């Protein structure tokens, strides 16, 4: 019995560590290089004094960043987070709710907005310059990301979409095959990119590991329009459309939406964007694991002393 009492706490602590750490370890992957853009659910280019629009039956969970000289029209809708305006945008008034509700703070002259937009615009150009594996998506399908072209520098598999023809009854499953890698789908056509199907993730993927890069056009003009609806079915991933119009309705995106060109950006009529939850930094996870090991050692010493 004495031997049993000495070993049990160590075994129990090790078991707890083993149970807790496997769900955390896959998070040690390198997400897409979003940098400060990861602080936002929505980023609007906002050039030309155009409008970022939400309606009362739509909403955002996460921070919204307004670039350029963009204006905001919430029309009874809610931003569950902060509303940040780029430096020099005279449309920002900290006391205004813009016809809706902002649960966090409204921040004017926020340099992070322009910085975040620069990051995602550069990211779009970067991946557009890579050669991916051609992929036509027509109807329901499961995509094994490891069948794409691997970019070791970015730890990402890259696909070039040659068609994206899906309906509201279809389901696209993107399978990471537990590779811990990101996946990028480039859409270089100026034709509208219509997200009309359910998009789910498997094999260890999270929303911040999946990028739909609408890369047509340049200089914030001539890009493809990003559109819903998909009958409010869930969609996972980051949607980046810097040079095209964004008009989303009847859709729930568990991820992020960046872009909007110099046109009105509309998230309306039962459209919702919910930013992914933050992931603990690797250093925090390592510290947590170390604390478990230390706790196990302390308990074992105490039991040994009592035995």
N, C-alpha and C positions, 0 to 999 in steps of 0.2 A: 504493500500500500504506500509505503514511503516513496518508493521509486515512482509510482503512479502520480502522487501529489506533486512531485518535483517537475515532472515532464508535462503534465496537463496544461498549465498556463502557457508554456512555450508553444505547445501544439495548437492550443486555442488561438493564440495571437497570430501564429503563422497561418492558421486557417482563415482567420479574419482578413489578414493581409492578402492572402491568395484570392479570397472571394471579392475583396474590394478593388484590388489592383487590375485584374483583367479588364473590367469595363473602362478603366482609366487609361490603360496603356495604349489602346488604339488611338486615343486622342493626341498622342505624341506625334502624329503625322504632321507634316507641314501643310497647312491649309493654303489655298490660293493666296498669293502675295497681295492682300488687300490693304495692308498697312492701316492708316487712320480711317480708311473707308469702312473698316470692320466696325466702326463706332456708329454706323448709320444703317437704317433699314432702307431708306430712300435717299438718293442724291439726284438733284435736278440741275441740269446744266444752266438753265435760266437766262440764256442770252437773249438780247433784243427786247427785254422788258415783258416777256410773256408770262403766262400764269401757271402755277402749280395748283391743280384743282382736285378737291375731294367733295363727295356728296354725303348727305346725312346717313345713308345706308352703307357707307364704306368707312374704312379706318386703317390706321397704321399703328403697329406696336413696335416701338423703337424710335430712334432719332431720325429726323428729316433735315437734310441740308439743302439750302437754296443757293445756287451759284449765280454768277453774273449779276444781272439786274432783275431777277425774277420776282414775281409777286405771288401771294398766297391767297387762295379762296377756299375756305373749308366748308362753307354752306351747311353748317350744323354738324359737321363730322368731327372726329376726335383723333388727335395725335397723342398716343400714350407714350410720351417721351419728350425730348427737347425739340424745339424748332430753331435751327441755326441758319443765319444769313451770312453770306460771304461779305468780306470787307468791302465797303463802298456801295452796298446796296441800299439805296435811300427808301426802299419799300419796307424796311424793317422798323417796327415800333414795338418796344418791349412791353408796352401796356396793352397792346391790342391782341385780340384772340382771332382776328381775321374771319369772323363769322362762324367760328366753331370753338373747340376746346383744345387747349394744349396743356396736358397734365404736368409737364415739366416746365422748364424755363425757356423763354424766347431770348436768343442771344444775337445781338447785332455785331457786325465787324468780327466775325469768327474766322480767323485765318485757316482753321482746320478744314473748312468747307472747300476752299480753293485747292488746298493741298490734297485732300481726298479725291477730288475730281481729277486732278493731274495724275494721280496714281492710277485710277481706273481707266482713264483715257490712254495712258501709256501701256497699261496691261492689255487693252483691246488691240492696240497697234502691234504689240509684241507677239501675241498669239496669232493675229491675222497674218503675220509674216512667216509663220511656221507651216510646214507641209504636213498635213494630217492624213489619216486613212479615210477614203471616201465612204460615206454612209448615207443611204437613203432610208428614211423612216416613213413607212406607210402602214398605218393601222397599229394595232397592239403588237408590242415586241419587247423582248428583253435584250439589253445591250451589255455584253461583257466588255468592260472598259479595257481589259488587257489585250483586246483585239485591235486597239488603236495604235497609233505611232507614239512610241515612248520618248518623252523628253526628259532625260536624266537630270538636267540642270534644274528643272522646275518640278521634278517628280510628278509629271502629268502625262496622261495619255491624251492624244489630240485626234479629233475627227473633223473632217470637212463635210458638212451636211450638203448633200446634193438635192435633197427634197425633204420636206417636212409636212406630210399630208396625213393629218390625224383628225379624228372626230371626237365628239363628246362621249361616245361609248367606248373609246379606246383607252388602254392603259400602257404607258411606257415605264418599264422597270429598268433602272440603271444599276448594274451590279458591279461593285468594286472588287469582287473576288478576294476580299480581305487583303488587298495589296498595299493598303495605306497610301495609295497614290491619288492624285487629283485627276479630274477629267475635264476636257475643254471641247465644246462643240462650236465650231466656227460656222457662221452663216454669212457668206459674202455676197449673197444676192440682194438686190434692192426690193425684191418682192416681199410682201408683208409676211412676218413670222407670226403665225396664228397658233397660240397655245390653247388648244381646244380639248386636250385630253388630260387625264390624270397622269402625273409623273411621280413615281415613287423611287425610293433608294433602297439598296440592299448591299450586303457584303462590306459593311463597315463605313459606308459613305455617309457624310453629313452634307447639309446644304452648302456650306462654305468650301466644299471640295468639288463642287459641280458648277461649271461656268458655261452659260449660253452666251456666246460672243457674237453679237450682230455687228459685223465689222465693215459693212459697205459704206461708201461715202468717205469724205474727208473734210477737215475744217468745219465740223458741225453742220454738214449739209449733205443731202443726197442719200441718206441711209435708209434702211428698211424700217417699216412701222412694226412695233411690237404690240400685238393685240391679244385680248381674250375674245370671247368668253369660253369657259369650259363647264358651265353649269355648277359653279362653286365647288368643284372637286379640288382636292389638295394638289399642289405643285411644289416641288422642292428644287432649290438651286438658286444661283445668282444670275440675274439677267442684266446684261450690259449692252446698252444701245446708245452710244454717245452721239451718233450722227443721224438718228432717226426719231420719229415721233413715237410716243408711248401713250397708248389708250387702252386701259385695262378695265374690264367690267365682268361681273359675275365670275370671280376667280379668287382663290385663296392661295397666296404664295407664301410658303414657309421658307423664307430666304431673304433676298435683297433685290432691289431694282435700281439701276443706275443709268442715267443718260437723259434723254428728252430733247436733245438738240436745242434749237432756238424756236421751238413751237410750244404750244400749251401741252402740259403733261397732265393726263387725266387718269385718276384712280377713282372710279365712280360706279354707281349701280351695283352694289354688293361685291365690290372688290376690296380685298384685304391683303396687306403685306405684314407678315410677322417675322421680325428679325430672329435669327437663330440665337439660342442662349449662349452666353460667353463660355469659353472653354478654359479650364485652369491652365496656367502657364506650366511648362515642364518643370521649372524650378519649384513651383508650389506642390506639384505632385510628388517630386522627389523628397521635399521636406516632409510631406504628409507620410510617405512611406517610411522615412527615417524615424519619425515620431512613433509609428507603430512598432518598429523594431526595438526602439529604446524602451517603450512601454512594456514590451514582452520581456525584455532583459530585466527591468526593475521588478516586475511581478515574480519572475522566476527566482531572483535573488531573495525576495522577501519570503517566498514559500520555502526556499531552501533553508533560510535562517530559522523558520518556525519548526522545521521537520527534525 
